[in-house]
Amino acid sequence: MTEIIFSYNRLSHRVLNFMIIVGQFISLILVWLFLYFLGITNYETAPAFFQENPDIAVWIIFLSIPFFMLSTAFIIFKFWSRKEDKACIRLWKEYAILYYRGEEIMINKGEISIEQLTSKKKAIFYDTYILKIQKRKIIFDKCILKKGKKREKTLSFAMKKLLYYTK
């Protein structure tokens, strides 16, 4: 019997895509609010400084957009990277047992199919593994490895070992 403990991201890659879209929408609202409070949204009501120096107003407008978008993306990235969880696979000759989110899932030889979605097939940079077991779909997203922190085996190592049990 071999036991492999690995880390994965609890959130789905669809949640990450949704958070990015909502975050970018929020950043556009923040840009508009920032420009509104500076008074740059309307030339007639803009402060005298911006009416005399319209080039500074243009620079503020075009630099505030990437600033707010990158800051919301950074917050989303930090939130996403902290949602890690651990799972365990125990491997025997004819079957394996997956311990995942408090469940024990028995995997007999030939009852599992593993599909890997690499960053070429989707818009995010995390590798995603889709396990189809007993009419059930389990999605594992690779977590971000933090420097200086010792890890157990990685998700990709565990999935390579589990390939032995595929159809």
C-alpha positions in Angstrom: 0.0 0.0 0.0 1.2 3.4 -1.0 -0.2 6.6 0.5 0.1 9.9 -1.4 -1.0 13.2 0.3 -1.3 16.1 -2.0 -2.6 19.7 -2.0 -5.2 21.1 -4.3 -7.2 24.3 -4.6 -10.7 24.0 -3.1 -12.3 26.5 -5.5 -13.2 25.5 -9.0 -11.5 27.2 -12.0 -15.0 28.5 -12.9 -15.1 30.4 -9.6 -11.8 32.0 -10.5 -13.1 33.1 -13.9 -16.2 34.5 -12.2 -14.1 36.3 -9.6 -11.9 37.8 -12.3 -14.9 39.1 -14.3 -16.6 40.6 -11.3 -13.3 42.0 -10.0 -12.6 43.8 -13.3 -16.2 45.2 -13.4 -15.7 46.5 -9.8 -12.3 48.0 -10.8 -14.0 49.9 -13.7 -16.6 51.3 -11.1 -13.7 52.3 -8.8 -12.0 54.1 -11.7 -15.2 56.0 -12.5 -15.7 56.9 -8.8 -12.0 58.0 -8.5 -12.4 60.2 -11.5 -15.8 61.5 -10.4 -14.3 62.6 -7.0 -11.4 64.3 -8.7 -13.9 66.1 -10.9 -12.4 64.9 -14.2 -15.6 63.3 -15.6 -17.0 66.5 -17.0 -14.7 69.2 -18.5 -17.1 72.1 -17.7 -17.2 71.2 -14.0 -13.6 70.1 -13.7 -11.3 71.9 -11.2 -9.3 74.8 -12.7 -6.1 72.9 -12.4 -7.3 70.1 -14.7 -8.8 72.7 -17.2 -5.5 74.4 -17.4 -3.5 71.1 -17.6 -5.7 68.7 -19.6 -2.7 66.5 -20.3 -2.4 65.7 -16.6 -6.1 64.8 -16.5 -5.5 62.4 -19.5 -2.6 60.8 -17.8 -4.6 60.3 -14.6 -7.4 58.7 -16.6 -5.2 56.3 -18.5 -3.0 55.4 -15.5 -5.9 54.8 -13.1 -7.5 52.1 -15.3 -4.6 49.6 -15.2 -3.8 50.5 -11.5 -7.3 49.6 -10.3 -7.5 46.5 -12.6 -4.2 45.2 -11.4 -5.0 45.9 -7.8 -8.3 43.9 -8.0 -6.6 41.1 -9.9 -3.9 41.0 -7.1 -6.6 40.7 -4.4 -8.3 37.9 -6.4 -5.0 36.1 -6.8 -4.3 36.3 -3.1 -7.8 35.1 -2.2 -7.5 32.2 -4.7 -4.0 31.1 -3.5 -5.2 30.8 0.1 -8.0 28.3 -0.6 -5.9 25.1 -0.4 -6.9 21.8 0.9 -5.4 18.4 1.2 -6.5 15.0 -0.1 -5.1 11.5 0.2 -4.9 8.6 -2.2 -4.1 5.1 -0.9 -3.0 2.8 -3.7 -3.3 -1.0 -3.6 -2.7 -3.4 -6.5 -6.3 -3.8 -7.6 -8.0 -0.6 -6.2 -7.3 2.8 -4.7 -9.1 4.8 -2.1 -9.4 8.6 -2.5 -10.0 10.6 0.7 -11.5 13.9 -0.5 -13.4 16.5 1.5 -14.3 14.1 4.2 -15.4 11.4 1.8 -13.9 8.0 1.1 -14.2 7.1 -2.6 -13.3 3.5 -3.7 -11.7 3.4 -7.2 -11.5 -0.1 -8.7 -9.1 -0.7 -11.6 -10.7 0.4 -14.9 -13.5 2.5 -13.2 -11.8 5.9 -13.5 -10.9 8.3 -16.3 -8.6 11.2 -15.9 -8.6 14.3 -18.1 -6.0 17.0 -17.8 -6.8 20.5 -18.8 -3.6 22.4 -19.3 -3.3 26.2 -19.6 -3.5 25.8 -23.4 -7.1 24.6 -23.2 -8.4 27.2 -20.8 -7.8 30.8 -19.8 -6.1 30.3 -16.5 -2.6 29.1 -15.7 -3.4 26.3 -13.3 -3.5 22.7 -14.4 -6.8 21.1 -13.8 -7.5 17.4 -13.5 -11.0 16.0 -14.0 -11.6 12.6 -12.5 -14.7 10.7 -13.6 -15.5 8.0 -11.0 -18.7 6.0 -10.7 -20.9 8.6 -12.6 -19.3 11.3 -10.6 -17.0 14.2 -11.6 -14.3 15.4 -9.3 -12.3 18.5 -10.3 -8.8 19.1 -8.9 -7.1 22.5 -9.6 -3.4 22.7 -8.9 -2.5 25.0 -6.0 0.2 27.5 -6.0 3.4 26.2 -4.4 4.7 28.7 -1.8 8.4 29.2 -1.6 10.2 28.0 1.5 7.3 25.8 2.6 7.8 22.1 2.4 5.0 20.3 0.6 3.8 16.8 0.3 3.6 15.2 -3.1 2.1 17.5 -5.8 -1.2 17.0 -7.5 0.4 16.1 -10.8 2.5 13.4 -9.1 -0.7 11.9 -7.5 -2.5 11.9 -10.8 0.4 10.2 -12.6 0.2 7.4 -10.0 -3.6 7.2 -10.4 -3.2 6.7 -14.2 -2.5 3.1 -13.4 -6.2 2.6 -12.5 -7.6 4.3 -15.6 -9.8 2.6 -18.2 
